Amino acid sequence: MPAGSSATCDYSASPPDGSNRTNTATATLNSIDFTATAAVDFSGATINETDECIDVSDTYAGGPQSVQVCYGDLPWTYSYSRWIGPYQTCGNYTVDNIASFVTNDTGTEDSDPWTVNVNVPCAGGCTLTQGYWKTHSKHGPAPYDNTWDLRGGGDALFLGTGKSYYEILWMALKGGNAYLILAHQYIAAELNQLNGAYVPADVEDAMDQAEALLIQYQDDLSIPKRGGDRALAIELYELLDDYNNGIIGPGHCSE
């Protein structure tokens, strides 16, 4: 380059990471280096973003669901709920889940798998009938079942009736008394639960409804024959009777 002249050189390079971006130019004359430095100024730069957004998908609920996420959205979290099952038997299961993405410009793809561990609790215990429980309190005549300890051996008051569990169980079902019919099965189901028997959701719901009815009519120990409450009491009795006899739920105990 002739003395006194100037030259402009264009080139491209990837700048280093970090904030200290200083450019150094070196000219060599007669084997002697002359250097000068200048900060890199990006204020007038033309910005061309590449792969600034990605489409994220996740294999849940039977298929991929795609959401676009861009750099300006970070940090970003995506939350959702998913039903697992139903499973026919209890035990441990695994559910494989994969989160994937594809970039918007170059089409670069990647994914990250994750295994979710699922435990389905086994239905425990077994059930006994109201006939068993009425004869195995501390009053006999059969050998005492200490599950009754949780209800005073049978002498604890049943709800607000003023009668004990034992007395209610031994009251005769005269005239198809729907209150007592339901109360006998309710007490048996309650004792089965206290004894460790698994209670399915429909049985638990039936017990809640039965308790509400039994409290509503506890003063009279009778449900009117006219109206829908008696029909509901019989319906709840039948379900609880199936549970106590082992037709539904964890099954009947071997006495």
Secondary structure by P-SEA (a helix, b strand, c coil): ccccbbbbbbbbbbbccccbbbbbbbbbcccbbbbbbbccccccbbbbbcccbbbbbbbcccbbbbbbbccccccbbbbbcccccccccccbbbbbbbbbbbbcccccccbbbbbbbbbbbccccccccaaaaaacccccccccccccccccccccccccccccaaaaaacccccccaaaaaaaaaaaaaaaaaacccccaaaaaaaaaaaaaaaacccccccccccaaaaaaaaaaaaaaaaaacccccccccc
